[in-house]
Amino acid sequence: MKAIRGRVLLALAALLLGGCATLSPPQRDEAARIAIAARSTEVDCAQADACALASPLRELGERALAESSADAPRHYARILDRGPDALLARINLIRAARRSIDLQTYIFDEDDSAQLVLDELQAAAFRGVKVRVLMDQLSALKQVETLAALAAVHANFELRVYNPVLDRARLSTPMYAVAAACCWGKLNRRMHNKLLLVDDLVGITGGRNYQDDYYDWDAAYNFRDRDLLVAGPVAGDMAAHFQAFWQSPLSVPAERLGDVGRLLREHGVPPPPHQPYRKPERVQALLAQVADAGLIRARFVEPALPVAGVQFIGDLPDKHSGGAGPESEQASNTLQQLIASAKSEVLLQTPYLVLSKPAQRLFRGLHRQADPPRIRVSTNSLAATDAFLAYAVSYKYKRRYLRDFGFEIHEFKPFPADAPFDAGPLGADLGEAPAAVPVPRRTTLRQRRLAERGLRSAPVSEAGRNSPFASSGGLPVRLQRAGIRMGLHAKSMVVDERVGVVGTHNFDPRGDSLNTESAVVIADPAFARALAASIRGDMAPGNAWTIGRRDSSPVLPGIEFTLARVSERMPVFDLWPVKYATSYEFVPGPDCPPPPPSPFDEDFRRCHRPVGDFPEVDLGLKWLGVRVFTAFGSGLSPIL
């Protein structure tokens, strides 16, 4: 036994040493010289504006600055609810850039939407635009070859990787294990910020990363997400925030990382990265709209709201470097202050309803007020979520959310009534169920379940790779019917219809203490009402189930209630099958006209029918999994 244990420890030590092996400083300098020497200095355009596309969106930024003064800044804001619109606005702005493009993101995949953005960024660099891209290590580009090629593509193109663990840009599955063993504290601190900033005039921030499922381009699963496009002086604050991250010692040039540098030294510079588009017709259809000034004006500029009271809030890299202070955690602090100021209503939208202890104290205090504000929460159902474990954690505490915090919880459906997919080349075809896939004789249970859904391989999770932070780490739970499902990913809040917030913060413990986050806060009633209407739309009966108190059992209700409370507080398992709360579907009628009554109203049960704890879900063995995993805390949940 001792011999076996010794061999195991020796193998682990070898793995650790191999995983942590890195380049020497001279080798790292050599790799950097190779990349820099290979960078093209050719510029395709001799014009002062870098042959930029004439864009009404960029003009909106110029107009906002022209109308602004030091005492009265002027801004315009456009909520981007639709995925294809969010991608179209990004490509239009990249082509309109004349001086600079700064892009900051948590996830950057190599599928069609991400490849399109990458192609456009490189084209901008060759036009003469300074392009800076900052990606979090954990979910950056999948292939080291892509990173190496980008590091050497052009003198105007710079790529840095944030907080790299083990001196690598990419972590394979074994490397995750190594990193977790040796460097858990560093591995667990991620840059969750998202920002696209063009010419310090117009910025886009919100929940969307660079992956097909954020733009309604995935054939199996897409996110209901939200970005905010804002034009005006606040873009300067965005630029300063990006600069703080760019200059941080935690942001490392890609060519100076061990795996990228080793490839450059041993194999030279790979060819410029470009993966063939899986659906080139869809890409071409979107590109045909990019230069249509009339369409851009009608879709983005005319609906943009003139707004006052605009503030960009963001955590700083110091949050990860040991020098954290109030300014380093500005996002969480500001959001908590806004919630504490509520008088009548808080609309909170978060994909993963896992509250930190400070947030719990805050909402408990609000609920105990003599006249507490109404707290309405839009979040995922088990059927819709991409993070099974995070949902399990929230499910455990439904009683607390309803009873102690007064939450009215609306759980997003996997097939919402107003799914925003376009028919035709710009979006996924919601009407067609996946065709059956022949199943070979020798198959695993996982392969057979995929085949039942018309899939040969698993759809990528949110982070697109095997990672402890990659959402559920695999498939969402199986459903009772086929189709292209949606999951909620928007992170937004409205307080008293006077202040609206769109950003990256999931209102969870990771956002409070581990991730860096950012958001735009707009203290403008017209904007707050528009954002509130969008959030309420996601709460509508056709799009969401409502969580309400379960009717007490006629048999021993007191004992049942006591056992449920004891089970909820158990530190290991939560196996009591009868829960305090369950899901309800609104049943309109002559006596139950819209809007639906609150779960705390007397008419709630008369106007709603119970649909079970996990509607639409084909649970199978997942039932036991839910019961088991509700035992674990949010720190173990992949809630990015």
NORKA-V757091 format. One line per field, one symbol per residue. phi: phi as a letter, one per 40 degrees, with the letter a starting at -180 (. if undefined). A space follows every 50 residues. Layout:
phi: ???
//
This chain:
phi: .ccccccccccccccccccccbccdcccccccccccccccbcbcbbcccf fcccbcccccccccccccbccbcbbbbbcbccddcccccccccccccbba bbbbacbbcbccccccccdcccccccchccbbbbbcccbcdcbcdccccc cbcaccbbbbbcfccgfbcbbcdccdcccccbaddcccbbcccbabbbff bbbbaicccbadccbgbccbabccbabbcbbidcdccccccccccccccc cbddcccdccccccccbgcccdcacdccbccccccccccdcccccccccb ccccccbbgcbcbacbdddbbgbcbdccbcccccccccccccbbabbbba cbcbcccccccccccccccdbcccbbbbacccccccbdcccdcccdbdcc ccccbgcbbbccccbccbdcccchccaccccbccccbdbddcbcdccccc cccgbcaccccdcgacacbcfcgiccccbcaciccbbcbcbaabbffbbb bbabccfbccccbbccbaabbbcadccdcccccccccccddcbacbcbcc ccccbfcccccccccccccccbbbbcccbcbacbbcbcadcbcccccccc cccdccbbbcbgcbcgcccfccdccdccccccccccccbc
//
